[in-house]
């Protein structure tokens, strides 16, 4: 499971800090899958998260629909945008999570 690999990573503490922060948002559900750990609410997916060689990545599942006024998201796919983190920027993560929740609420 990817979650177990994340806990064995040199970025374990960053992963756990980010996990705790994501789960602090009301209604967020964590799902540990074989290849990724995902976060959603009752309206749909929010993001996934995993450790990477340089830190952690948040993959925002509806990132292409988000405003990126902070200019921190990477990727050019049809849906997902990635927020790489070497240390947790709570303000940035909150900015994107709140948008994801808002997008889900419009379903």
C-alpha positions as CSV (number, residue, x, y, z in Angstrom):
1,X,0.0,0.0,0.0
2,X,1.2,3.5,-0.8
3,X,0.2,4.7,2.6
4,X,2.7,2.3,4.2
5,X,5.4,3.4,1.7
6,X,4.7,7.0,2.7
7,X,5.2,6.1,6.4
8,X,8.6,4.6,5.5
9,X,9.7,7.6,3.5
10,X,12.2,10.2,4.6
11,X,9.3,12.7,4.3
12,X,7.1,10.7,6.7
13,X,6.8,13.7,9.1
14,X,5.7,16.1,6.4
15,X,3.2,13.5,5.1
16,X,1.7,13.0,8.6
17,X,1.6,16.7,9.2
18,X,-0.2,17.3,5.9
19,X,-2.5,14.3,6.5
20,X,-3.6,15.8,9.9
21,X,-4.2,19.2,8.3
22,X,-6.4,17.7,5.5
23,X,-8.4,15.7,8.0
24,X,-9.0,18.8,10.1
25,X,-11.5,20.0,7.4
26,X,-15.1,19.1,8.2
27,X,-16.4,16.0,6.4
28,X,-13.1,14.9,4.8
29,X,-12.8,11.1,4.4
30,X,-9.4,9.4,3.9
31,X,-9.2,6.2,1.7
32,X,-6.0,4.2,1.6
33,X,-5.7,2.6,-1.8
34,X,-3.0,0.4,-3.1
35,X,-1.3,3.1,-5.2
36,X,-2.4,6.4,-3.5
37,X,-4.1,7.8,-0.4
38,X,-7.2,9.9,-1.4
39,X,-9.3,12.5,0.4
40,X,-12.9,13.2,-0.4
41,X,-16.2,14.4,1.1
42,X,-19.7,13.2,0.6
43,X,-19.9,15.1,-2.7
44,X,-16.8,13.6,-4.3
45,X,-13.0,13.6,-4.5
46,X,-10.9,16.4,-3.2
47,X,-7.3,15.3,-3.6
48,X,-4.7,12.6,-3.3
49,X,-1.4,12.8,-1.5
50,X,1.8,10.8,-1.5
51,X,5.5,11.2,-0.7
52,X,7.9,12.0,-3.5
53,X,11.7,12.3,-3.7
54,X,11.6,16.0,-2.8
55,X,8.7,16.1,-0.3
56,X,5.0,15.4,-0.9
57,X,2.6,16.0,-3.7
58,X,-1.1,16.9,-3.4
59,X,-3.0,16.0,-6.6
60,X,-6.2,18.0,-6.8
61,X,-8.6,15.9,-8.7
62,X,-10.5,18.9,-10.2
63,X,-7.5,21.2,-10.3
64,X,-8.1,22.2,-13.9
65,X,-11.3,23.9,-12.7
66,X,-9.5,25.8,-9.9
67,X,-8.3,29.4,-9.9
68,X,-4.6,29.3,-9.3
69,X,-4.0,32.9,-8.1
70,X,-1.0,31.6,-6.0
71,X,0.6,30.1,-9.1
72,X,1.7,26.9,-7.3
73,X,-0.1,24.2,-9.2
74,X,1.7,22.2,-11.8
75,X,0.4,20.0,-14.7
76,X,-1.5,20.5,-17.9
77,X,-3.8,17.5,-17.9
78,X,-7.6,17.6,-18.4
79,X,-8.4,17.4,-14.7
80,X,-5.6,17.0,-12.1
81,X,-3.2,19.7,-10.9
82,X,-0.4,19.0,-8.5
83,X,0.8,21.0,-5.5
84,X,4.3,19.9,-4.6
85,X,5.4,20.7,-1.1
86,X,8.9,20.5,0.5
87,X,7.4,21.9,3.7
88,X,3.8,22.3,4.5
89,X,2.3,25.7,3.3
90,X,-1.0,25.5,5.2
91,X,-2.3,28.7,3.6
92,X,-1.8,27.4,0.1
93,X,-3.2,23.9,0.9
94,X,-6.2,25.5,2.5
95,X,-6.7,27.8,-0.5
96,X,-6.9,24.8,-2.9
97,X,-8.8,22.5,-0.6
98,X,-11.5,25.1,0.0
99,X,-11.9,25.5,-3.8
100,X,-12.1,21.7,-4.3
101,X,-14.9,21.6,-1.6
102,X,-16.7,24.4,-3.4
103,X,-16.4,22.7,-6.8
104,X,-17.9,19.5,-5.3
105,X,-20.8,21.4,-3.7
106,X,-21.9,22.6,-7.1
107,X,-22.6,19.0,-8.3
